[in-house]
């Protein structure tokens, strides 16, 4: 049984008869009021502007309704893409966002055209987590867009089963079944913007509250012996019922409807006065302050100190979105009016609309505080879109934020806005780099470095220039990194810059310069090790020392440094992950089977994430095949432990287990980075088996724009080993 949190507050008991509840059916999705709706064609680039116009007004003119249909269709398509990419949570969030754009009576069949994939995946997801109300809403909408056939028959069966279930709940008299029915009908009404769904939820909620009142005033006095769960459900209805009924209507921004429902149900006395007072101000005066207060109440519904909004968190979230829209419409040119909606849009898979909403509200001369808040939200949106793998959405969000960045670039705000515009440009440059688009990344990183010189910015600029063949610029940036690091006493950063300098000179055939850089790197690495104090610094310094020693060919010394790094990173999962991957990478490059097996053992014992575990297992398996060693079974065990729904790591594991062919792995690669990985692993497997020429493929991997991939580093190192430089440890240097 799902029980919402509830807060303690005094409520007046009221005895009255329960109200009836309407019949449950699937969603009734009509055509337009005057015939078919002409849905606008909304592209990805047009989405932010179109959504802004839809949110700004609730007019039901043919033009706005057509635009709304186009926006909903585009959002459903995005939801489907995320679901197909095995991002169920973000797919459901985007689907929810599409539905939240509609108010009661807005739903038309034309809005759902092309939306079957999203509706199908969404229905399966909410069914998986046991949300029958949302399942009924989504299956009902899916039913209207499917042609007759097997799938339509299956959907009909799902709806029949759900109707039977809700009918059984409605007919039962227990408090808990009344609560379950109330939650199911409310969940349905949150997703299905129809008058019928709303009315059913209203009736079920009033019946639930009045059932609790009857138990409180009659049966409790007669028996005094309720089962614990019955008592808890009644308690929740008494404490949260009024706010719950209000929340159902506020999902659609309908303050007047909420007041009317309270009045009709004779429930004003059991609703906190503060909530009623704010509703009245919002309903009668469209008061932005009242809407802002309501948003704060419902967006903090899980706070036990706020009895007004003690309810099911999913309902509170839906209500908060509807309130945010009304607050925006009441005051679109202020941050108070637009800020809450911007937050909700980011959460519901429409991140690029947030800057479009915020920019007009900031005006031509915003305060540093307001602009800092807006840029902080934008930064969160960028990172969120990147985390779920939707780089195109991150790119659109950044583009939509460019007017805000221009405001932040103004001289009078210099140094006062945090995050700075340089920071946002750098982050977007990093995201472009991860996406393998160095042409887009370089100007962003260069602009960030010009505005704010930093070690990370200069390092990234050097890496980009190195990969684009501009060794001179790369070396110049690395010289600046080393100088900055020396000035600040950051020996690890200085060592990393010297290693990169060595690699650039090595690859260009500059033997003397390469040797000089590597000798200097060894000295600074030893200094970093000597001065490190914290576990994280110790782990980093030992790893960087191992990398230097690897280039010198001092394999045993590198192995000892790695063992010390393991010891230093025991209590730090992030450092341990980095140590495992670095050791495993080096083992594959150098052919060190024992080190590769040790790395995978460490990964398994530490319970590293699947996206890290899969690589340690892959590199070990490739190495075993390469040296013709009998597998110890640990790699296959690791592959078997990886969740089939783990996205790209699951595809790699399936390929390694022989469940995907080389061609299927390549086709499964959706991003540039994944395509580079697929090429690398197919080539490495052929290399391990001694089948065909692989140097060309490894050369392409080494030269690819996916410079943050470890596979690029491995490919470079393998190619460099074909013509190694004559290197030896400098005289007089003692290596631990």
C-alpha positions as CSV (number, residue, x, y, z in Angstrom):
1,X,0.0,0.0,0.0
2,X,1.4,3.4,-0.9
3,X,1.1,5.8,2.0
4,X,1.9,9.5,1.6
5,X,3.7,11.4,4.3
6,X,1.5,13.5,6.5
7,X,2.0,16.4,9.0
8,X,0.3,17.0,12.3
9,X,-2.2,19.7,12.4
10,X,-5.6,20.2,14.1
11,X,-8.6,19.6,11.9
12,X,-12.2,20.0,12.8
13,X,-14.2,16.8,12.5
14,X,-17.3,16.9,10.3
15,X,-20.0,14.2,9.9
16,X,-21.6,13.9,6.5
17,X,-22.5,11.3,3.9
18,X,-19.9,10.2,1.3
19,X,-20.3,11.4,-2.2
20,X,-20.6,9.1,-5.2
21,X,-17.9,8.6,-7.8
22,X,-18.2,8.6,-11.6
23,X,-17.6,5.5,-13.8
24,X,-14.0,4.7,-14.8
25,X,-13.3,4.6,-18.5
26,X,-10.4,5.1,-20.8
27,X,-9.5,8.6,-22.0
28,X,-12.0,10.2,-24.3
29,X,-9.9,12.0,-26.9
30,X,-12.1,14.1,-29.3
31,X,-11.1,16.0,-32.3
32,X,-11.1,19.8,-32.2
33,X,-14.2,21.6,-31.1
34,X,-14.9,22.8,-34.7
35,X,-13.4,19.9,-36.6
36,X,-9.8,18.6,-36.9
37,X,-7.0,20.6,-35.3
38,X,-4.3,21.9,-37.5
39,X,-1.2,21.0,-35.6
40,X,1.8,23.3,-36.1
41,X,5.1,21.8,-37.3
42,X,7.5,22.5,-34.5
43,X,11.2,21.6,-35.0
44,X,13.7,21.1,-32.3
45,X,15.2,24.5,-32.9
46,X,11.8,26.1,-32.7
47,X,10.7,24.2,-29.6
48,X,11.8,26.7,-27.0
49,X,10.1,29.7,-28.6
50,X,6.9,27.8,-29.4
51,X,6.7,26.4,-25.8
52,X,7.2,29.9,-24.4
53,X,4.2,31.1,-26.4
54,X,2.0,28.2,-25.3
55,X,2.9,28.8,-21.7
56,X,2.3,32.5,-21.8
57,X,-1.4,32.3,-22.5
58,X,-4.3,29.9,-22.1
59,X,-6.3,31.1,-25.0
60,X,-8.0,28.4,-27.0
61,X,-7.8,30.1,-30.3
62,X,-7.2,27.8,-33.3
63,X,-3.7,29.2,-33.7
64,X,-2.6,28.6,-30.1
65,X,-4.2,25.1,-30.0
66,X,-2.4,24.2,-33.2
67,X,0.8,25.5,-31.6
68,X,0.1,23.5,-28.4
69,X,-0.4,20.4,-30.5
70,X,2.9,20.9,-32.3
71,X,4.8,21.4,-29.0
72,X,3.2,18.3,-27.4
73,X,4.0,16.2,-30.4
74,X,7.6,17.3,-30.4
75,X,7.9,16.6,-26.6
76,X,6.4,13.2,-27.1
77,X,9.0,12.4,-29.8
78,X,11.7,13.4,-27.3
79,X,10.3,11.2,-24.7
80,X,10.2,8.3,-27.1
81,X,13.9,8.9,-28.0
82,X,14.9,8.8,-24.3
83,X,12.9,5.7,-23.7
84,X,14.5,4.0,-26.7
85,X,17.9,4.9,-25.3
86,X,17.0,3.0,-22.1
87,X,16.6,6.2,-20.1
88,X,13.4,5.3,-18.5
89,X,13.3,8.0,-15.8
90,X,14.1,10.8,-18.2
91,X,11.7,9.4,-20.8
92,X,8.9,9.4,-18.3
93,X,9.8,12.9,-17.1
94,X,9.6,14.2,-20.7
95,X,6.3,12.4,-21.3
96,X,5.0,13.9,-18.1
97,X,6.1,17.4,-19.3
98,X,4.2,16.9,-22.5
99,X,1.0,16.1,-20.6
100,X,1.5,18.9,-18.1
101,X,1.4,21.4,-20.9
102,X,-2.3,20.6,-21.4
103,X,-5.1,21.8,-19.3
104,X,-8.5,20.2,-18.8
105,X,-10.3,20.1,-22.1
106,X,-7.1,20.7,-24.2
107,X,-6.5,17.0,-25.1
108,X,-7.2,16.3,-28.8
109,X,-6.3,13.2,-30.8
110,X,-4.2,15.4,-33.1
111,X,-1.9,16.1,-30.3
112,X,-1.1,12.5,-29.8
113,X,-0.4,11.6,-33.4
114,X,3.1,10.0,-33.7
115,X,3.1,9.7,-29.9
116,X,2.4,6.0,-29.7
117,X,6.1,5.0,-28.9
118,X,6.2,7.4,-25.9
119,X,2.7,6.5,-24.7
120,X,3.5,2.8,-25.0
121,X,6.8,3.0,-23.2
122,X,5.3,5.3,-20.5
123,X,2.4,3.0,-19.9
124,X,4.8,0.1,-19.5
125,X,7.0,2.1,-17.1
126,X,4.1,3.3,-14.8
127,X,2.7,-0.2,-14.8
128,X,6.1,-1.6,-13.8
129,X,6.1,0.5,-10.7
130,X,2.4,-0.2,-9.9
131,X,0.8,3.2,-10.7
132,X,-2.6,2.0,-12.0
133,X,-4.0,5.4,-12.4
134,X,-1.3,6.7,-14.7
135,X,-1.4,3.4,-16.6
136,X,-5.1,3.8,-17.2
137,X,-4.5,7.4,-18.5
138,X,-1.7,6.4,-20.8
139,X,-3.3,3.2,-22.1
140,X,-6.5,5.2,-22.8
141,X,-4.6,7.7,-24.9
142,X,-2.6,5.0,-26.6
143,X,-5.8,3.2,-27.5
144,X,-7.0,6.2,-29.5
145,X,-3.9,6.4,-31.7
146,X,-3.4,2.7,-32.4
147,X,-4.9,1.0,-35.5
148,X,-7.0,-2.1,-34.9
149,X,-4.8,-5.1,-34.5
150,X,-3.0,-7.2,-31.9
151,X,-1.5,-4.3,-30.0
152,X,-4.8,-2.5,-29.8
153,X,-6.4,-5.7,-28.5
154,X,-3.7,-6.0,-25.9
155,X,-4.3,-2.4,-24.8
156,X,-8.0,-3.0,-24.6
157,X,-7.4,-5.9,-22.3
158,X,-5.1,-3.8,-20.1
159,X,-7.9,-1.2,-19.8
160,X,-10.5,-3.7,-19.1
161,X,-8.4,-5.2,-16.3
162,X,-7.7,-1.7,-14.8
163,X,-11.4,-0.8,-14.9
164,X,-12.3,-4.0,-13.1
165,X,-9.6,-3.3,-10.5
166,X,-10.9,0.3,-9.9
167,X,-14.5,-0.9,-9.8
168,X,-13.6,-3.4,-7.1
169,X,-11.9,-0.6,-5.1
170,X,-14.8,1.7,-5.4
171,X,-17.3,-0.9,-4.1
172,X,-15.3,-1.8,-1.0
173,X,-16.1,0.0,2.2
174,X,-12.7,-0.1,4.0
175,X,-10.8,3.1,4.6
176,X,-7.7,1.7,2.9
177,X,-9.5,0.7,-0.3
178,X,-11.1,4.2,-0.3
179,X,-7.6,5.7,-0.1
180,X,-6.3,3.4,-2.9
181,X,-9.2,4.4,-5.1
182,X,-8.6,8.0,-4.4
183,X,-5.0,7.8,-5.3
184,X,-5.7,5.8,-8.5
185,X,-8.2,8.3,-9.7
186,X,-6.0,11.2,-8.8
187,X,-3.0,9.7,-10.5
188,X,-5.1,9.3,-13.6
189,X,-6.4,12.8,-13.5
190,X,-2.8,14.2,-13.2
191,X,-1.9,12.6,-16.6
192,X,-5.3,12.7,-18.4
193,X,-6.4,16.3,-18.9
194,X,-10.1,15.6,-19.4
195,X,-13.1,16.8,-17.4
196,X,-14.2,13.2,-16.8
197,X,-10.9,12.2,-15.1
198,X,-10.9,15.4,-13.0
199,X,-14.5,14.9,-11.9
200,X,-13.8,11.3,-10.9
201,X,-10.8,12.3,-8.9
202,X,-12.8,15.0,-7.2
203,X,-15.6,12.6,-6.2
204,X,-13.2,10.0,-5.0
205,X,-11.2,12.5,-2.9
206,X,-14.3,13.9,-1.2
207,X,-15.6,10.4,-0.5
208,X,-12.2,9.4,1.0
209,X,-12.3,12.4,3.3
210,X,-15.9,11.9,4.4
211,X,-15.3,8.3,5.0
212,X,-12.5,9.3,7.4
213,X,-14.8,11.8,9.1
214,X,-17.5,9.2,9.6
215,X,-15.0,6.7,11.1
216,X,-13.7,9.4,13.3
217,X,-17.1,10.5,14.7
218,X,-19.1,7.2,14.8
219,X,-17.3,3.9,14.4
220,X,-14.3,5.0,16.5
221,X,-16.6,5.9,19.3
222,X,-18.6,2.7,19.0
223,X,-15.7,0.2,18.8
224,X,-12.6,2.0,19.7
225,X,-10.6,-0.8,18.0
226,X,-9.5,0.0,14.5
227,X,-6.7,-1.9,12.7
228,X,-3.6,0.2,12.6
229,X,-3.6,0.6,8.8
230,X,-7.2,1.7,8.7
231,X,-6.4,4.3,11.4
232,X,-3.4,5.6,9.5
233,X,-5.4,5.9,6.3
234,X,-8.1,7.8,8.1
235,X,-5.6,10.0,9.8
236,X,-4.0,10.9,6.4
237,X,-7.3,11.7,4.9
238,X,-8.2,14.1,7.7
239,X,-4.8,15.8,7.7
240,X,-4.1,15.9,3.9
241,X,-7.5,15.6,2.3
242,X,-8.3,19.3,1.9
243,X,-4.8,20.1,0.4
244,X,-5.1,17.0,-1.8
245,X,-8.4,18.1,-3.3
246,X,-6.9,21.6,-3.9
247,X,-3.8,20.0,-5.5
248,X,-5.9,18.1,-8.0
249,X,-7.3,21.4,-9.3
250,X,-4.1,23.3,-9.1
251,X,-2.5,20.7,-11.5
252,X,-4.6,22.6,-14.0
253,X,-4.0,26.0,-12.5
254,X,-7.7,26.2,-11.5
255,X,-7.9,28.0,-8.2
256,X,-11.6,28.8,-8.7
257,X,-12.4,25.2,-9.4
258,X,-10.5,24.2,-6.2
259,X,-12.6,26.6,-4.1
260,X,-15.8,25.5,-5.7
261,X,-14.9,21.8,-5.0
262,X,-14.2,22.6,-1.4
263,X,-17.4,24.5,-1.0
264,X,-19.5,21.8,-2.8
265,X,-18.0,19.1,-0.7
266,X,-18.5,21.1,2.5
267,X,-14.8,20.8,3.2
268,X,-13.7,24.4,3.7
269,X,-13.6,23.8,7.5
270,X,-11.2,20.9,7.2
271,X,-8.8,22.8,4.9
272,X,-6.1,24.9,6.6
273,X,-7.3,28.6,6.5
274,X,-3.9,29.8,5.1
275,X,-4.4,27.6,2.1
276,X,-7.9,28.8,1.5
277,X,-6.9,32.4,1.9
278,X,-4.2,32.1,-0.8
279,X,-6.6,30.3,-3.1
280,X,-9.1,33.1,-2.8
281,X,-6.5,35.7,-3.6
282,X,-5.3,33.7,-6.6
283,X,-8.8,33.0,-7.8
284,X,-10.3,36.4,-7.4
285,X,-7.4,38.7,-8.1
286,X,-4.9,36.5,-10.0
287,X,-2.5,37.8,-7.3
288,X,1.1,36.9,-8.1
289,X,2.0,36.9,-4.4
290,X,-0.7,34.3,-3.7
291,X,0.5,32.2,-6.6
292,X,4.0,32.4,-5.3
293,X,2.9,31.4,-1.9
294,X,1.0,28.5,-3.3
295,X,4.1,27.4,-5.2
296,X,6.3,27.4,-2.1
297,X,3.7,25.4,-0.2
298,X,3.2,22.7,-2.8
299,X,6.8,22.5,-4.0
300,X,7.8,21.8,-0.4
301,X,5.1,19.2,0.3
302,X,7.3,16.7,2.0
303,X,8.2,19.2,4.7
304,X,6.5,17.9,7.9
305,X,6.3,21.4,9.2
306,X,3.9,22.5,6.3
307,X,0.6,20.8,7.0
308,X,-1.1,22.7,4.2
309,X,0.6,20.5,1.6
310,X,1.0,17.2,3.4
311,X,0.1,14.9,0.5
312,X,1.3,12.4,-2.1
313,X,4.5,13.9,-3.5
314,X,3.6,13.1,-7.1
315,X,0.4,15.0,-6.7
316,X,2.2,17.9,-5.1
317,X,4.7,18.0,-8.0
318,X,1.9,18.1,-10.5
319,X,0.2,20.9,-8.7
320,X,3.5,22.8,-8.4
321,X,3.8,22.7,-12.2
322,X,0.3,24.0,-12.7
323,X,0.8,26.8,-10.1
324,X,4.1,27.8,-11.7
325,X,2.4,28.2,-15.1
326,X,-0.3,30.5,-13.5
327,X,2.4,32.5,-11.6
328,X,4.2,33.0,-14.9
329,X,1.1,34.1,-16.7
330,X,0.3,36.6,-13.9
331,X,3.8,38.1,-13.8
332,X,5.9,36.9,-16.8
333,X,8.4,39.8,-16.7
334,X,9.7,39.1,-13.2
335,X,12.0,36.5,-11.8
336,X,9.5,35.8,-9.1
337,X,7.0,35.0,-11.9
338,X,9.3,33.0,-14.2
339,X,11.7,31.3,-11.9
340,X,9.5,28.6,-10.5
341,X,8.3,27.6,-14.0
342,X,11.9,27.5,-15.2
343,X,12.8,25.0,-12.5
344,X,9.8,22.9,-13.3
345,X,10.6,22.9,-17.1
346,X,14.1,21.6,-16.3
347,X,12.7,18.8,-14.2
348,X,10.2,17.8,-16.8
349,X,12.5,17.4,-19.8
350,X,12.1,20.8,-21.3
351,X,15.4,22.4,-20.2
352,X,15.9,24.7,-23.2
353,X,12.6,26.4,-22.5
354,X,13.9,27.6,-19.1
355,X,16.3,30.2,-20.6
356,X,13.5,31.3,-23.0
357,X,11.3,31.9,-20.0
358,X,13.9,33.6,-17.9
359,X,15.5,36.0,-20.4
360,X,12.5,38.4,-20.8
361,X,12.1,38.4,-17.0
362,X,15.6,39.5,-16.4
363,X,15.3,42.5,-18.6
364,X,18.1,44.7,-20.0
365,X,19.7,45.4,-16.6
366,X,19.3,42.5,-14.2
367,X,20.9,42.4,-10.8
368,X,24.0,40.2,-10.3
369,X,22.0,38.1,-7.9
370,X,19.1,37.4,-10.3
371,X,21.5,36.7,-13.2
372,X,23.5,34.4,-11.0
373,X,20.4,32.4,-10.1
374,X,19.4,32.1,-13.7
375,X,22.9,31.0,-14.9
376,X,23.1,28.5,-12.0
377,X,19.8,26.9,-13.1
378,X,21.1,26.9,-16.7
379,X,24.3,25.2,-15.6
380,X,22.3,22.5,-13.8
381,X,20.2,22.0,-16.9
382,X,23.3,21.6,-19.1
383,X,24.8,19.0,-16.8
384,X,21.5,17.2,-16.4
385,X,20.9,16.8,-20.1
386,X,24.5,15.6,-20.5
387,X,24.1,13.1,-17.7
388,X,21.3,11.4,-19.5
389,X,23.1,11.4,-22.8
390,X,21.0,14.0,-24.6
391,X,23.8,16.2,-26.0
392,X,21.5,17.8,-28.5
393,X,19.2,19.0,-25.7
394,X,22.2,20.4,-23.8
395,X,23.3,22.2,-27.0
396,X,19.9,23.7,-27.5
397,X,19.7,24.8,-23.8
398,X,23.1,26.6,-24.1
399,X,22.0,28.3,-27.3
400,X,18.8,29.5,-25.6
401,X,20.9,30.9,-22.8
402,X,23.2,33.0,-25.0
403,X,21.2,36.2,-24.4
404,X,21.7,35.7,-20.6
405,X,25.5,35.2,-21.2
406,X,25.6,38.4,-23.1
407,X,24.0,40.2,-20.2
408,X,26.6,38.6,-17.8
409,X,29.4,39.8,-20.1
410,X,28.5,43.4,-19.4
411,X,31.4,45.3,-17.8
412,X,29.3,46.5,-14.8
413,X,28.6,42.9,-13.8
414,X,32.2,41.6,-14.3
415,X,33.3,39.6,-11.3
416,X,29.8,39.8,-9.7
417,X,28.0,36.9,-11.4
418,X,28.5,33.3,-10.3
419,X,28.8,31.0,-12.1
420,X,30.6,33.3,-14.6
421,X,29.7,33.2,-18.3
422,X,33.3,31.9,-18.8
423,X,32.4,28.9,-16.6
424,X,29.3,28.1,-18.6
425,X,31.2,28.4,-21.9
426,X,33.9,26.1,-20.5
427,X,31.4,23.5,-19.4
428,X,29.6,23.6,-22.8
429,X,33.0,23.2,-24.4
430,X,33.7,20.1,-22.3
431,X,30.3,18.7,-23.3
432,X,31.1,19.3,-27.0
433,X,34.4,17.6,-26.5
434,X,32.8,14.6,-24.9
435,X,30.4,14.5,-27.8
436,X,33.4,14.4,-30.2
437,X,32.8,17.8,-31.8
438,X,36.1,19.6,-31.4
439,X,35.1,22.2,-34.0
440,X,32.4,23.4,-31.7
441,X,34.3,22.9,-28.5
442,X,37.5,24.9,-29.3
443,X,35.9,28.4,-29.6
444,X,34.0,27.9,-26.4
445,X,37.0,26.7,-24.4
446,X,39.2,29.4,-26.0
447,X,36.7,32.2,-25.0
448,X,36.5,30.8,-21.5
449,X,40.3,30.7,-21.1
450,X,40.6,34.2,-22.5
451,X,38.2,35.5,-19.9
452,X,39.4,33.3,-17.0
453,X,42.8,31.6,-17.3
454,X,42.6,28.2,-15.5
455,X,44.5,25.0,-15.4
456,X,41.5,22.9,-16.6
457,X,40.7,25.3,-19.4
458,X,44.3,25.5,-20.7
459,X,44.6,21.7,-20.4
460,X,41.4,21.2,-22.4
461,X,42.6,23.7,-25.0
462,X,45.9,21.9,-25.3
463,X,44.2,18.6,-25.8
464,X,41.9,19.9,-28.5
465,X,44.8,21.6,-30.4
466,X,46.9,18.4,-30.1
467,X,44.2,16.3,-31.6
468,X,43.6,18.9,-34.4
469,X,47.2,18.7,-35.4
470,X,48.3,22.1,-34.0
471,X,51.2,20.9,-31.9
472,X,52.7,24.4,-31.5
473,X,49.5,25.8,-29.9
474,X,49.1,22.7,-27.8
475,X,52.7,23.0,-26.4
476,X,52.1,26.8,-25.8
477,X,49.1,26.0,-23.7
478,X,50.9,23.3,-21.8
479,X,53.7,25.7,-21.0
480,X,51.2,28.0,-19.5
481,X,49.7,25.2,-17.5
482,X,53.1,24.2,-16.1
483,X,53.9,27.8,-15.2
484,X,50.6,28.3,-13.4
485,X,50.9,25.0,-11.6
486,X,54.5,25.9,-10.4
487,X,53.3,29.3,-9.2
488,X,50.5,27.7,-7.2
489,X,52.6,24.8,-5.9
490,X,50.4,22.2,-7.7
491,X,53.0,19.5,-8.5
492,X,50.4,17.0,-9.7
493,X,49.0,19.5,-12.3
494,X,52.6,20.4,-13.3
495,X,53.4,16.7,-13.8
496,X,50.4,16.1,-15.9
497,X,51.3,19.1,-18.2
498,X,54.8,17.7,-18.6
499,X,53.6,14.3,-19.4
500,X,51.3,15.8,-22.1
501,X,54.2,17.8,-23.4
502,X,56.3,14.6,-23.7
503,X,53.5,12.9,-25.6
504,X,53.1,15.7,-28.1
505,X,56.9,15.9,-28.7
506,X,57.1,12.1,-28.9
507,X,54.4,11.9,-31.5
508,X,56.0,14.7,-33.5
509,X,59.4,13.0,-33.4
510,X,61.0,15.7,-31.2
511,X,63.2,13.2,-29.3
512,X,65.4,15.7,-27.3
513,X,62.4,17.8,-26.2
514,X,60.4,14.7,-25.3
515,X,63.2,13.3,-23.1
516,X,63.6,16.6,-21.4
517,X,59.9,16.9,-20.6
518,X,59.7,13.3,-19.3
519,X,62.8,13.8,-17.0
520,X,61.2,16.9,-15.6
521,X,57.9,15.1,-15.2
522,X,59.6,12.4,-13.1
523,X,61.1,15.0,-10.7
524,X,57.8,16.8,-10.2
525,X,55.9,13.5,-9.8
526,X,58.3,12.5,-7.0
527,X,57.9,15.9,-5.4
528,X,54.1,15.6,-5.6
529,X,54.3,12.2,-3.9
530,X,56.5,13.5,-1.2
531,X,54.2,16.4,-0.4
532,X,50.8,14.7,-0.7
533,X,48.9,14.3,2.6
534,X,45.3,13.3,2.0
535,X,44.3,9.9,0.7
536,X,43.0,11.5,-2.6
537,X,46.2,13.4,-3.2
538,X,48.3,10.3,-2.4
539,X,46.3,8.2,-4.8
540,X,46.6,10.8,-7.6
541,X,50.3,11.3,-7.0
542,X,51.0,7.6,-7.2
543,X,48.9,7.2,-10.4
544,X,50.7,10.1,-12.0
545,X,54.1,8.6,-11.0
546,X,53.0,5.3,-12.4
547,X,52.2,7.0,-15.7
548,X,55.6,8.6,-15.9
549,X,57.4,5.3,-15.1
550,X,55.2,3.6,-17.7
551,X,56.7,5.9,-20.4
552,X,60.2,5.2,-19.1
553,X,59.4,1.4,-19.4
554,X,60.0,0.9,-15.7
555,X,57.1,-1.6,-15.4
556,X,57.9,-2.9,-11.9
557,X,58.3,0.5,-10.4
558,X,55.0,1.5,-12.0
559,X,53.4,-1.5,-10.5
560,X,54.6,-0.6,-7.0
561,X,53.2,2.9,-7.5
562,X,49.9,1.4,-8.5
563,X,49.8,-0.8,-5.4
564,X,50.3,2.3,-3.2
565,X,47.6,4.1,-5.1
566,X,45.2,1.2,-4.3
567,X,46.0,1.4,-0.7
568,X,45.6,5.2,-0.6
569,X,42.2,5.0,-2.3
570,X,40.5,2.3,-0.2
571,X,38.0,4.7,1.3
572,X,37.4,6.8,-1.8
573,X,35.3,5.1,-4.5
574,X,36.1,7.8,-7.0
575,X,39.9,7.5,-6.5
576,X,39.6,3.7,-6.5
577,X,37.7,3.7,-9.8
578,X,40.4,6.0,-11.3
579,X,43.2,3.7,-10.0
580,X,41.5,0.5,-11.3
581,X,40.9,1.9,-14.8
582,X,44.4,3.4,-15.0
583,X,46.0,0.1,-13.9
584,X,43.8,-1.9,-16.3
585,X,44.6,0.4,-19.2
586,X,48.3,0.1,-18.6
587,X,48.1,-3.7,-18.3
588,X,46.4,-3.9,-21.7
589,X,49.0,-1.7,-23.3
590,X,52.0,-3.4,-21.8
591,X,50.6,-7.0,-21.8
592,X,50.7,-7.4,-18.0
593,X,48.1,-10.1,-17.3
594,X,48.5,-10.2,-13.5
595,X,47.9,-6.5,-13.2
596,X,44.8,-6.7,-15.4
597,X,43.4,-9.5,-13.2
598,X,44.2,-7.6,-10.1
599,X,42.4,-4.5,-11.4
600,X,39.3,-6.4,-12.2
601,X,39.3,-8.1,-8.8
602,X,39.6,-4.7,-7.2
603,X,36.7,-3.4,-9.3
604,X,34.4,-6.3,-8.4
605,X,35.2,-6.3,-4.7
606,X,34.6,-2.5,-4.5
607,X,31.3,-2.9,-6.4
608,X,32.2,-0.3,-9.0
609,X,29.5,1.0,-11.3
610,X,28.7,-1.1,-14.4
611,X,29.9,1.7,-16.7
612,X,33.4,1.3,-15.1
613,X,33.4,-2.4,-14.5
614,X,32.7,-3.3,-18.1
615,X,36.0,-1.7,-19.3
616,X,38.2,-3.4,-16.7
617,X,36.5,-6.7,-17.8
618,X,36.9,-5.9,-21.5
619,X,40.6,-5.0,-21.3
620,X,41.3,-8.2,-19.3
621,X,39.5,-10.4,-21.8
622,X,41.3,-8.7,-24.8
623,X,44.6,-9.2,-23.0
624,X,43.9,-12.9,-22.3
625,X,43.1,-13.5,-25.9
626,X,46.1,-11.5,-27.0
627,X,48.6,-13.5,-24.9
628,X,46.8,-16.8,-25.6
629,X,46.1,-17.2,-21.8
630,X,43.3,-19.4,-20.5
631,X,40.7,-17.2,-19.1
632,X,40.2,-17.3,-15.3
633,X,36.5,-16.6,-15.8
634,X,36.5,-13.3,-14.0
635,X,35.8,-11.2,-17.1
636,X,32.8,-13.3,-18.1
637,X,31.5,-13.2,-14.5
638,X,31.7,-9.4,-14.6
639,X,29.9,-9.2,-18.0
640,X,27.1,-11.4,-16.6
641,X,26.6,-9.1,-13.6
642,X,26.0,-6.1,-15.8
643,X,22.3,-5.1,-16.0
644,X,20.8,-5.6,-19.4
645,X,19.2,-2.2,-19.1
646,X,22.6,-0.4,-18.4
647,X,22.7,1.2,-21.9
648,X,26.0,1.2,-23.7
649,X,27.9,-0.8,-21.1
650,X,25.3,-3.5,-21.5
651,X,25.9,-3.5,-25.3
652,X,29.6,-3.8,-24.8
653,X,29.1,-6.7,-22.3
654,X,26.7,-8.4,-24.7
655,X,29.3,-8.1,-27.5
656,X,32.0,-9.5,-25.3
657,X,29.8,-12.5,-24.4
658,X,29.1,-13.2,-28.1
659,X,25.5,-12.0,-28.0
660,X,26.1,-9.2,-30.4
661,X,28.1,-9.3,-33.6
662,X,30.7,-6.7,-34.5
663,X,28.2,-5.2,-37.0
664,X,25.5,-5.2,-34.3
665,X,27.7,-3.4,-31.8
666,X,28.6,-0.8,-34.4
667,X,24.9,-0.2,-35.2
668,X,24.1,0.1,-31.5
669,X,26.6,2.9,-31.1
670,X,24.4,6.1,-31.1
671,X,27.0,8.8,-30.3
672,X,30.3,9.7,-31.9
673,X,32.1,8.5,-28.8
674,X,30.3,5.2,-28.8
675,X,31.1,4.7,-32.5
676,X,34.8,5.3,-31.7
677,X,34.6,2.8,-28.9
678,X,33.0,0.2,-31.2
679,X,35.7,0.6,-33.8
680,X,38.4,0.3,-31.2
681,X,37.1,-2.9,-29.6
682,X,36.4,-4.6,-32.9
683,X,39.9,-3.7,-34.0
684,X,41.4,-4.8,-30.7
685,X,39.6,-8.2,-30.9
686,X,41.0,-8.8,-34.4
687,X,44.4,-7.8,-33.2
688,X,44.2,-10.2,-30.2
689,X,43.2,-13.0,-32.5
690,X,45.9,-12.1,-35.1
691,X,43.2,-11.6,-37.8
692,X,43.7,-8.9,-40.4
693,X,45.4,-5.5,-40.3
694,X,44.3,-3.3,-37.5
695,X,46.8,-0.4,-37.5
696,X,44.6,1.7,-39.7
697,X,41.7,1.4,-37.4
698,X,43.8,2.1,-34.3
699,X,45.3,5.1,-36.1
700,X,41.8,6.5,-36.7
701,X,40.8,5.9,-33.1
702,X,44.0,7.7,-31.9
703,X,43.2,10.6,-34.2
704,X,39.5,10.8,-33.4
705,X,37.8,13.8,-31.9
706,X,36.6,11.8,-28.9
707,X,39.7,12.9,-26.9
708,X,38.3,12.1,-23.5
709,X,38.0,8.4,-24.2
710,X,40.6,6.2,-22.5
711,X,40.5,4.1,-25.7
712,X,42.1,7.1,-27.6
713,X,45.0,7.0,-25.1
714,X,45.4,3.3,-25.4
715,X,45.5,3.5,-29.2
716,X,48.1,6.3,-29.1
717,X,50.3,4.3,-26.7
718,X,50.0,1.1,-28.7
719,X,51.0,3.0,-31.9
720,X,53.9,4.7,-30.0
721,X,55.2,1.3,-28.9
722,X,55.8,0.4,-32.5
723,X,58.7,2.9,-32.6
724,X,59.7,3.5,-29.0
725,X,62.0,6.3,-28.0
726,X,65.3,5.3,-26.3
727,X,64.4,6.3,-22.8
728,X,66.0,5.5,-19.4
729,X,65.6,6.7,-15.9
730,X,67.9,9.7,-15.3
731,X,71.0,9.1,-13.2
732,X,70.8,10.0,-9.5
733,X,67.0,9.6,-9.3
734,X,65.7,7.1,-6.7
735,X,62.3,5.6,-7.5
736,X,60.4,4.1,-4.6
